Amino acid sequence: MVPYNNKLTPRVVPPPVRVLAWELTRACNLSCPYCRASAGERGADELTTLDALRALRQFSTLGKPLLIISGGEPLMRSDIFTIIDEADALGFPTALATNGTLVEHAEARRLAESGVRRVSISLDFPDSARHDRVRGAGAFDAALSGIALLREHGVPFQVNMTVGRENSTEIAAMLALARGEGAAAFHLFFVVDVGRARGGREGLPPGQYEAVLCETAAIERDAGIEMRVTCAPQYQRVRREVGVEAPSARTAAGCMAGRGFLFVSAVGQVKPCGYFDLVVGGLADGPLDVLWRESAVLQALRRTEKFAGCGRCTYRDACGGCRARAYSLSGDFLSADPACQHNL
């Protein structure tokens, strides 16, 4: 068997932060049952505009990672374009993650004028009846209207699909929808049992999880547009096993928490990722680059050989298991990923 582990000794110098996800608000106009943030109302302790602009300067200590501005629904912040403009001025490659329902002509025009490189729109079913049953009445048509306006104004966009028990058979149909709308990419986010999904009612059981990943790899082979899978690090193994190799530019480890990915919450807490409900520090604690280097939790996440189950797996560096899923189930982020059936 070809070894996919790329190190025999612990990494001394931490990897660079390639992606920084920023939950700008927990306010949201929808109330999805699998929302990791349990978003709804804006918190009284969320970062002010001035705080947010200061945060951007703190982010600069990490270099210039891809900055994903998300929520909640980030378009519910009246200062969203002030923040986007500052991110662009500081040189961050910036993306905006939205449910699309609040994208009107004014927002699409401002996004076209801004430095945002891509906007992601969330769609979970290829029809309004089922999508609206999950996300709320009118959500499907409003999201498609938002997509049409982005397309009209020349704003690159992608379709994000949250994959759970109810829609895991709809991946091919959703890819067709994304292609038909002119999306630059189609990204899949597998449910992690946190937030409103806590208790395992929304995520896939292990056997089905594996089967869906195999089906996804077969679909990706002829996708025609960029496809990526998030919160399912085992996809890196499945891809290799079925012979769907990623281009060299996309050979990142499956779980990037602490290994290239960092998350900042709406109140300035720092976590390994948005699904990983473990605070490792805060913006008030000092330079982020120091936290990235010195956090004991982040250092432990880079020691894949120490992971239970995953640590002895041939694919431990290519995959690593979902550390957020492990933490949610057991309270130990070094424990085995409960979704994985391979080599455990």
C-alpha positions as CSV (number, residue, x, y, z in Angstrom):
1,M,0.0,0.0,0.0
2,V,1.3,3.5,-0.9
3,P,2.0,5.5,2.3
4,Y,0.4,8.9,2.4
5,N,1.9,10.0,5.7
6,N,4.3,12.7,4.9
7,K,6.3,12.8,8.1
8,L,7.8,10.5,10.6
9,T,8.7,13.1,13.2
10,P,6.6,15.9,14.7
11,R,6.6,19.2,12.8
12,V,8.8,21.7,14.6
13,V,7.7,24.8,12.6
14,P,3.9,25.1,12.3
15,P,2.4,25.2,8.8
16,P,1.2,28.6,7.5
17,V,-2.4,29.6,8.0
18,R,-3.9,29.2,4.5
19,V,-7.5,29.7,5.4
20,L,-9.0,32.0,8.1
21,A,-12.7,31.7,8.6
22,W,-14.3,34.7,10.4
23,E,-17.8,34.3,11.8
24,L,-18.7,38.0,11.6
25,T,-22.1,37.6,13.3
26,R,-24.5,35.0,14.6
27,A,-27.4,37.0,13.3
28,C,-29.3,35.1,10.6
29,N,-32.7,35.4,8.8
30,L,-33.0,31.6,8.6
31,S,-33.0,28.9,11.2
32,C,-31.5,25.7,9.7
33,P,-31.7,22.5,11.8
34,Y,-28.0,21.6,11.2
35,C,-26.5,25.1,11.8
36,R,-23.2,24.8,13.7
37,A,-23.7,28.3,15.1
38,S,-27.3,27.9,16.1
39,A,-27.6,31.3,14.4
40,G,-30.5,33.6,14.8
41,E,-30.1,36.7,16.9
42,R,-27.1,38.9,16.9
43,G,-25.2,38.7,20.2
44,A,-24.8,41.9,22.3
45,D,-21.1,41.1,22.7
46,E,-20.3,40.8,19.0
47,L,-17.4,42.8,17.7
48,T,-18.2,46.4,16.9
49,T,-17.1,47.9,13.6
50,L,-14.0,49.4,15.2
51,D,-13.3,46.0,16.8
52,A,-13.7,44.3,13.5
53,L,-11.3,46.7,11.7
54,R,-8.7,46.1,14.5
55,A,-9.2,42.4,14.1
56,L,-8.3,42.6,10.5
57,R,-5.0,44.2,11.4
58,Q,-4.4,41.4,13.9
59,F,-5.1,38.8,11.2
60,S,-2.2,40.4,9.2
61,T,0.2,38.8,11.7
62,L,-0.7,35.5,10.0
63,G,0.3,36.7,6.6
64,K,-2.4,36.9,4.0
65,P,-4.5,33.7,4.2
66,L,-7.7,33.3,2.3
67,L,-10.3,35.2,4.5
68,I,-13.7,33.7,4.5
69,I,-16.3,36.1,6.0
70,S,-19.3,34.1,7.2
71,G,-22.0,34.0,9.9
72,G,-24.8,33.5,10.7
73,E,-25.6,35.7,7.7
74,P,-22.9,38.4,7.2
75,L,-25.1,40.6,5.1
76,M,-27.2,41.3,8.2
77,R,-24.4,43.5,9.4
78,S,-24.8,47.1,8.2
79,D,-21.1,47.6,8.2
80,I,-20.3,44.5,6.1
81,F,-18.9,46.5,3.1
82,T,-16.8,48.7,5.4
83,I,-15.2,45.5,6.7
84,I,-14.8,44.0,3.2
85,D,-13.2,47.2,1.9
86,E,-10.7,47.2,4.7
87,A,-9.9,43.5,4.2
88,D,-9.2,44.3,0.5
89,A,-7.1,47.4,1.4
90,L,-5.0,45.2,3.7
91,G,-4.4,42.7,0.9
92,F,-6.5,39.8,2.0
93,P,-7.9,37.5,-0.6
94,T,-11.5,37.5,0.6
95,A,-14.6,35.3,0.1
96,L,-18.1,35.9,1.4
97,A,-20.3,33.0,2.6
98,T,-24.0,33.8,2.5
99,N,-27.3,32.0,2.2
100,G,-28.0,34.3,-0.7
101,T,-31.5,35.4,0.3
102,L,-30.5,38.9,1.1
103,V,-28.6,39.6,-2.1
104,E,-30.4,42.4,-3.9
105,H,-29.2,44.7,-6.7
106,A,-27.4,47.0,-4.2
107,E,-25.6,44.1,-2.6
108,A,-24.6,42.5,-5.9
109,R,-23.4,45.9,-7.2
110,R,-21.3,46.5,-4.1
111,L,-19.9,43.0,-4.2
112,A,-18.9,43.6,-7.8
113,E,-17.1,46.8,-6.8
114,S,-15.4,45.2,-3.8
115,G,-12.3,43.0,-3.6
116,V,-14.4,39.9,-2.9
117,R,-13.0,37.1,-5.0
118,R,-16.0,34.7,-4.7
119,V,-19.4,34.5,-3.0
120,S,-20.7,31.2,-1.8
121,I,-24.5,30.6,-1.9
122,S,-26.0,27.8,0.3
123,L,-28.5,25.4,-1.4
124,D,-29.3,22.0,-0.1
125,F,-32.0,20.6,-2.4
126,P,-32.6,21.1,-6.2
127,D,-36.2,22.1,-5.6
128,S,-38.0,24.7,-3.6
129,A,-40.4,22.4,-1.8
130,R,-37.7,20.4,0.0
131,H,-35.2,23.3,0.3
132,D,-37.8,25.5,1.9
133,R,-38.9,22.8,4.3
134,V,-35.4,22.9,5.8
135,R,-34.4,26.5,5.4
136,G,-37.7,28.3,5.4
137,A,-40.4,29.5,3.1
138,G,-39.1,31.3,0.0
139,A,-35.5,30.5,0.7
140,F,-34.9,28.6,-2.5
141,D,-36.3,31.2,-4.9
142,A,-34.5,34.0,-2.9
143,A,-31.2,32.2,-3.2
144,L,-31.6,31.7,-6.9
145,S,-32.5,35.3,-7.3
146,G,-29.3,36.2,-5.4
147,I,-27.4,34.0,-7.8
148,A,-28.9,35.6,-10.8
149,L,-28.0,39.1,-9.5
150,L,-24.4,38.0,-8.8
151,R,-24.2,36.6,-12.3
152,E,-25.6,39.8,-13.8
153,H,-23.0,41.9,-12.0
154,G,-20.1,39.5,-12.9
155,V,-19.4,38.3,-9.3
156,P,-17.9,34.8,-9.3
157,F,-19.9,32.5,-7.1
158,Q,-20.1,28.9,-6.0
159,V,-22.8,26.7,-4.6
160,N,-22.4,25.2,-1.1
161,M,-24.4,22.2,-0.1
162,T,-24.7,20.9,3.4
163,V,-24.9,17.1,3.2
164,G,-26.9,15.2,5.8
165,R,-29.4,12.4,6.2
166,E,-32.1,14.0,4.2
167,N,-30.3,15.0,1.0
168,S,-27.3,12.7,0.7
169,T,-28.8,11.2,-2.5
170,E,-29.1,14.6,-4.1
171,I,-25.4,15.4,-4.8
172,A,-25.5,14.7,-8.5
173,A,-28.7,16.8,-8.9
174,M,-27.2,19.7,-6.9
175,L,-24.0,19.6,-9.1
176,A,-26.2,19.8,-12.2
177,L,-28.0,22.8,-10.6
178,A,-24.7,24.5,-9.8
179,R,-23.4,24.0,-13.3
180,G,-26.7,25.2,-14.8
181,E,-26.5,28.4,-12.8
182,G,-23.0,29.1,-14.0
183,A,-21.2,28.4,-10.6
184,A,-17.4,28.4,-10.6
185,A,-17.4,25.6,-8.0
186,F,-19.6,23.2,-6.0
187,H,-18.5,22.6,-2.4
188,L,-20.0,19.9,-0.1
189,F,-20.1,20.4,3.7
190,F,-20.9,17.2,5.6
191,V,-22.9,17.8,8.8
192,V,-20.9,17.7,12.0
193,D,-23.1,17.0,15.1
194,V,-22.6,20.4,16.8
195,G,-24.9,23.4,17.3
196,R,-28.5,22.6,16.2
197,A,-27.3,19.2,14.8
198,R,-26.0,18.1,18.2
199,G,-27.4,14.6,19.1
200,G,-26.7,13.0,15.7
201,R,-30.1,13.6,14.2
202,E,-28.7,15.3,11.0
203,G,-25.4,13.7,10.3
204,L,-24.8,10.5,8.3
205,P,-24.3,7.2,10.2
206,P,-20.8,5.7,9.5
207,G,-21.8,3.1,6.9
208,Q,-23.9,5.6,4.9
209,Y,-21.1,8.2,5.3
210,E,-18.6,6.0,3.6
211,A,-21.0,5.0,0.8
212,V,-21.8,8.7,0.1
213,L,-18.1,9.6,-0.1
214,C,-17.6,6.8,-2.7
215,E,-20.6,8.1,-4.7
216,T,-19.2,11.6,-4.5
217,A,-15.8,10.6,-5.8
218,A,-17.5,9.0,-8.8
219,I,-19.5,12.2,-9.4
220,E,-16.4,14.4,-9.1
221,R,-14.7,12.4,-11.8
222,D,-16.9,14.0,-14.5
223,A,-18.0,17.1,-12.5
224,G,-16.9,19.7,-15.1
225,I,-16.4,22.3,-12.4
226,E,-14.3,22.5,-9.2
227,M,-15.7,20.2,-6.5
228,R,-14.4,20.2,-2.9
229,V,-15.5,18.3,0.2
230,T,-15.3,19.7,3.7
231,C,-15.8,18.1,7.1
232,A,-15.3,14.7,5.6
233,P,-11.5,14.2,5.7
234,Q,-11.9,10.5,4.8
235,Y,-12.7,11.8,1.3
236,Q,-8.9,12.2,0.8
237,R,-8.6,8.4,1.3
238,V,-11.6,7.5,-0.8
239,R,-10.4,9.6,-3.6
240,R,-7.1,7.8,-3.7
241,E,-8.7,4.4,-3.4
242,V,-10.9,4.9,-6.4
243,G,-8.2,6.7,-8.4
244,V,-9.6,10.2,-8.4
245,E,-6.4,12.1,-7.6
246,A,-6.7,15.8,-6.7
247,P,-4.5,18.3,-8.7
248,S,-1.3,19.1,-6.9
249,A,-2.6,22.5,-5.8
250,R,-5.3,20.8,-3.8
251,T,-3.4,18.1,-1.9
252,A,-4.1,19.6,1.5
253,A,-4.7,17.3,4.5
254,G,-8.3,16.3,4.9
255,C,-8.8,17.9,8.3
256,M,-7.0,21.3,8.3
257,A,-7.9,22.3,11.8
258,G,-4.7,23.6,13.3
259,R,-2.9,22.5,10.2
260,G,-3.6,25.4,7.9
261,F,-7.0,26.5,9.1
262,L,-8.1,28.8,11.9
263,F,-11.5,30.2,13.0
264,V,-12.4,33.5,14.7
265,S,-15.9,33.8,16.2
266,A,-18.3,36.8,16.3
267,V,-17.0,37.7,19.8
268,G,-13.3,37.3,19.0
269,Q,-12.8,33.8,20.3
270,V,-10.2,31.7,18.4
271,K,-10.9,28.0,17.6
272,P,-9.3,25.4,15.4
273,C,-12.4,25.4,13.1
274,G,-16.0,26.6,13.3
275,Y,-17.3,23.1,14.2
276,F,-14.7,22.6,16.8
277,D,-16.3,24.0,20.0
278,L,-13.0,24.5,21.9
279,V,-11.6,28.0,22.5
280,V,-7.8,28.1,22.2
281,G,-7.5,31.9,22.8
282,G,-8.9,35.2,21.8
283,L,-8.2,38.4,19.9
284,A,-7.7,40.2,23.2
285,D,-4.9,37.8,24.2
286,G,-2.2,39.1,21.8
287,P,-0.8,38.5,18.4
288,L,-2.5,35.7,16.5
289,D,0.8,34.4,15.0
290,V,2.0,33.7,18.6
291,L,-1.2,31.8,19.4
292,W,-0.9,29.8,16.1
293,R,2.7,28.8,17.0
294,E,2.3,28.2,20.8
295,S,-1.2,27.0,21.5
296,A,-1.0,23.5,23.1
297,V,-4.2,22.4,21.4
298,L,-3.1,23.6,17.9
299,Q,0.3,21.9,18.4
300,A,-1.5,18.7,19.4
301,L,-3.6,18.8,16.2
302,R,-0.3,18.7,14.2
303,R,0.8,15.5,15.9
304,T,-1.3,13.1,13.8
305,E,0.7,10.1,15.1
306,K,-0.9,10.7,18.5
307,F,-4.5,10.5,17.3
308,A,-6.4,7.4,18.6
309,G,-7.2,5.0,15.7
310,C,-6.1,7.5,13.1
311,G,-2.5,7.6,14.5
312,R,-1.8,4.1,13.1
313,C,-3.7,4.6,9.8
314,T,-1.8,4.7,6.5
315,Y,-3.8,7.8,5.6
316,R,-3.4,9.7,8.9
317,D,-1.8,12.8,7.3
318,A,-3.8,12.8,4.2
319,C,-7.0,12.5,6.3
320,G,-6.5,12.8,10.0
321,G,-10.1,12.2,10.8
322,C,-12.5,15.0,11.8
323,R,-11.2,16.3,15.1
324,A,-14.4,18.4,15.7
325,R,-16.5,15.2,15.3
326,A,-14.3,13.4,17.7
327,Y,-14.4,16.2,20.2
328,S,-18.2,16.5,20.0
329,L,-18.7,12.8,20.7
330,S,-16.2,12.1,23.4
331,G,-14.8,15.4,24.6
332,D,-11.3,14.3,23.5
333,F,-10.2,15.8,20.2
334,L,-7.5,13.2,19.9
335,S,-10.0,10.3,20.0
336,A,-11.2,8.4,16.9
337,D,-13.5,10.0,14.4
338,P,-16.8,8.3,14.9
339,A,-17.8,8.6,11.3
340,C,-14.8,6.5,10.1
341,Q,-14.9,2.8,9.6
342,H,-11.5,2.4,8.1
343,N,-8.5,0.9,9.9
344,L,-10.0,1.4,13.4
